Amino acid sequence: YYPGYAKMFNNVGKERGWPPVTWERFDAQTNKWGALVVGDPQEVAGKILRHSEALGGVDRFTFQMDNPLITHEQLMAAIKLIGEEVIPLVRSNA
């Protein structure tokens, strides 16, 4: 996921005067407490539950899944994982 993320945000950053994306900053955003929700179904479900708890509960969660290096097939597989694995994990642990 990182290569596409870096490509996308480096392009936007050039227009807005942001510094280049680094692995360290990306890692900080994707770790257990970071804002980006990236990982396997268990990691994603856990992060959704942590965000919900920190915010006092949430009714919905919106995924931004576009990335210039993710294929249509990969995107569809990710959507399927959300429906078949992530949502049941979140519901069973909420």
C-alpha positions as CSV (number, residue, x, y, z in Angstrom):
1,Y,0.0,0.0,0.0
2,Y,2.8,2.4,0.8
3,P,4.2,2.9,-2.7
4,G,0.8,4.1,-4.1
5,Y,0.2,6.2,-0.9
6,A,3.5,7.9,-1.3
7,K,3.0,8.5,-5.0
8,M,-0.4,10.0,-4.4
9,F,0.5,12.2,-1.4
10,N,3.8,13.3,-2.9
11,N,2.0,14.6,-6.0
12,V,-0.6,16.4,-3.9
13,G,2.2,17.7,-1.5
14,K,4.1,19.3,-4.4
15,E,1.1,21.4,-5.1
16,R,0.5,22.3,-1.5
17,G,4.1,22.7,-0.2
18,W,4.1,19.6,1.9
19,P,7.3,17.7,2.7
20,P,7.8,14.3,0.9
21,V,6.1,11.3,2.4
22,T,8.5,9.1,4.4
23,W,8.2,5.6,5.6
24,E,8.5,6.7,9.2
25,R,5.5,9.1,9.0
26,F,3.5,6.5,7.1
27,D,4.3,3.9,9.7
28,A,3.3,6.3,12.5
29,Q,-0.1,6.7,10.7
30,T,-0.7,3.0,10.2
31,N,0.5,1.7,13.5
32,K,-2.0,0.5,16.2
33,W,-2.9,4.1,17.2
34,G,-2.4,6.0,13.9
35,A,-5.2,7.5,11.8
36,L,-4.8,5.3,8.7
37,V,-6.7,2.0,8.7
38,V,-4.4,-0.4,6.8
39,G,-3.8,-4.1,7.5
40,D,-5.3,-7.6,7.6
41,P,-9.0,-8.0,8.6
42,Q,-8.1,-8.5,12.3
43,E,-5.9,-5.3,12.3
44,V,-8.6,-3.3,10.5
45,A,-11.4,-4.5,12.8
46,G,-9.2,-3.7,15.9
47,K,-8.5,-0.2,14.7
48,I,-12.1,0.5,13.9
49,L,-13.0,-0.6,17.5
50,R,-10.3,1.5,19.0
51,H,-11.4,4.6,17.0
52,S,-15.0,4.0,18.0
53,E,-14.1,3.7,21.7
54,A,-11.9,6.8,21.5
55,L,-14.8,8.8,19.9
56,G,-17.5,7.5,22.3
57,G,-19.0,5.2,19.7
58,V,-19.6,5.5,16.0
59,D,-22.5,4.4,13.8
60,R,-20.6,4.2,10.5
61,F,-17.1,4.0,9.2
62,T,-16.1,5.2,5.7
63,F,-13.2,3.7,3.9
64,Q,-11.2,5.7,1.4
65,M,-9.6,2.9,-0.7
66,D,-8.2,4.6,-3.8
67,N,-4.5,4.3,-4.4
68,P,-2.9,4.7,-7.8
69,L,-1.1,1.4,-7.6
70,I,-4.0,-0.8,-6.5
71,T,-5.6,-2.7,-9.3
72,H,-9.4,-3.1,-9.7
73,E,-9.1,-6.7,-8.7
74,Q,-7.2,-5.8,-5.5
75,L,-9.8,-3.2,-4.6
76,M,-12.7,-5.6,-5.1
77,A,-10.9,-8.2,-3.0
78,A,-10.4,-5.6,-0.2
79,I,-14.1,-4.7,-0.4
80,K,-15.0,-8.4,-0.1
81,L,-12.8,-8.8,3.0
82,I,-14.5,-5.8,4.6
83,G,-17.9,-7.4,4.1
84,E,-17.0,-11.0,4.9
85,E,-14.4,-10.6,7.7
86,V,-14.0,-7.1,9.0
87,I,-17.7,-6.2,9.6
88,P,-18.4,-9.5,11.4
89,L,-15.4,-9.0,13.6
90,V,-16.4,-5.5,14.5
91,R,-20.0,-6.5,15.2
92,S,-19.0,-9.4,17.4
93,N,-16.6,-7.3,19.5
94,A,-18.7,-4.0,19.7
